[in-house]
Amino acid sequence: MPGYELIGEEEACAVKDVFTYGGVLTRYGHDRKRRGIYRVEEFERAFSRRMGVRHALAVSSGSAALIVALRALGVGDGDEVITQSYTFVATLEAIAACGGVPVVTEIDATLTMDPDDLAARITDRTKAIVPVHTMGIGARMDAILRIAREHGIPVLEDAAQACGGSYHGELLGTIGNVGCFSFDFEKVITTGEGGMIVTDDGAIIARARACADHGREMQDPHTPADSDPHPSGGFNFRMSELSGAVGLAQLPKMDTVIRRQREIKRQIQEGLSDTPGLTFREVPDPTGDAGNTAVFFLESREAAAAFARCWRERGHATQNLPDSLAWDYAAEWSHILGGYPRYRGRKISTLWPQSRAILERGIAIPLQVTMTPDAIDRLIAAARACAGTANLRARPAREARSSASDPEAHRGFRGRAGAARCRRPLRRGARPRGQGRRSSAGRRSYTGRQPQP
Ligand SMILES: Cc1ncc(COP(=O)(O)O)c(C=O)c1O
């Protein structure tokens, strides 16, 4: 939960500021009362600068971002949208919410979209392709974009789990036609709940903006909603000013989060590199890995299950793999897919065998940016022990303090906000430190379902 781990005085003061300067909590209108404070707008500007894109639209969640982006690409009733079998359930929910038909590819050893299977599933009804950059790592975007361009189909990158990661020098989310991010509580940066859509395409962002605000189309944040003709439909997916303020305070911390995650992951991979029976996830561009999760494979499903039991007994957490596939694997979602004629009568649990064979051997370990060297060493030692010793479960859980619950683990890092003293109010237009440049650097969202020891 990297963004959350670094929440401090800056976020508390940013929120307090909103109340100090008028207390207007909605992003649009009320110009006189709000005394020049438009935090959501500022967050959008800062985020688009940081990502190096022309347009950014902040919304109420990553799920909302996906729905809005799909609608902005014109996805409607009966349109096929291709995504991958391994993703958080929100990706498919969003396609379904737009009336689209989810067409699901296998994943490969990268745990992202298998481009060969993508090519095989394109039809003349395919309206969009949605690769998902899972657990900080970019999908094989070269191949995916080549296939998409050959067929003239737009690409929407679901970068909810990979904010700050990159692929061959381009930031994830900015490579296809449109990208979506989540700022929920467990992501690289967090606004509690929130999301962002980014694109260089003015027409896409105009449609997205309207869709996120009941169809309001005048694009002028200062026009009262009742003066807008809003001829098209939409939703209330607006981000609140409080979330915008928190986002502005979190964004400058993103580079620190990514740098730290990468370093911790490097140390862990190094520490586990010669562990018998353990192989690492394939990464299309290792330099772009946002570093939020350490993923490796055991030799069999049984070995992975035994590792996971040992790991839990030692008080450590996993993240999705192998224990929460119900949330992250399409073969578990007959409640969504069973309603479509193309899936009716089919045994959904058996549809993506290549993916299942990979996922069932996988172990994913969430990394915390505030881990101390000792906590990292303990994690490596526990992983080596769990990988190598079948009878570990019989051992007393002496080391059952996870890095998350270990009071020593975070020593030396800044703690919570406490009673924040807000000395320097963040006024309109003030650019938070560290923003305004495009990073050459280039994360799974922690969906809250991993056992928290
Ligand atoms: C791949 C993916 N897409 C979309 C979402 C939805 O984001 P949110 O929780 O902000 O609605 C998530 C959240 O975990 C995700 O992991």
The ligand as an SDF file (V2000), in Angstrom:
LIG
                    3D

 16 16  0  0  0  0  0  0  0  0999 V2000
   -6.5260   -3.8650  -13.1260 C   0  0  0  0  0  0  0  0  0  0  0  0
   -7.5090   -3.0470  -12.3800 C   0  0  0  0  0  0  0  0  0  0  0  0
   -8.4400   -2.3610  -13.0600 N   0  0  0  0  0  0  0  0  0  0  0  0
   -9.3470   -1.5960  -12.4360 C   0  0  0  0  0  0  0  0  0  0  0  0
   -9.3760   -1.4820  -11.0640 C   0  0  0  0  0  0  0  0  0  0  0  0
  -10.4610   -0.6780  -10.4020 C   0  0  0  0  0  0  0  0  0  0  0  0
   -9.9430    0.4050   -9.6780 O   0  0  0  0  0  0  0  0  0  0  0  0
  -10.8030    0.9980   -8.4330 P   0  0  0  0  0  0  0  0  0  0  0  0
  -10.6110    0.0720   -7.2490 O   0  0  0  0  0  0  0  0  0  0  0  0
  -10.1910    2.3190   -8.2100 O   0  0  0  0  0  0  0  0  0  0  0  0
  -12.2200    1.0770   -8.8900 O   0  0  0  0  0  0  0  0  0  0  0  0
   -8.4160   -2.1680  -10.2860 C   0  0  0  0  0  0  0  0  0  0  0  0
   -8.3900   -2.0700   -8.8010 C   0  0  0  0  0  0  0  0  0  0  0  0
   -7.7300   -2.8020   -8.1220 O   0  0  0  0  0  0  0  0  0  0  0  0
   -7.4580   -2.9650  -10.9680 C   0  0  0  0  0  0  0  0  0  0  0  0
   -6.5390   -3.6650  -10.2880 O   0  0  0  0  0  0  0  0  0  0  0  0
  1  2  1  0
  2  3  1  0
  2 15  2  0
  3  4  2  0
  4  5  1  0
  5  6  1  0
  5 12  2  0
  6  7  1  0
  7  8  1  0
  8  9  2  0
  8 10  1  0
  8 11  1  0
 12 13  1  0
 12 15  1  0
 13 14  2  0
 15 16  1  0
M  END
$$$$
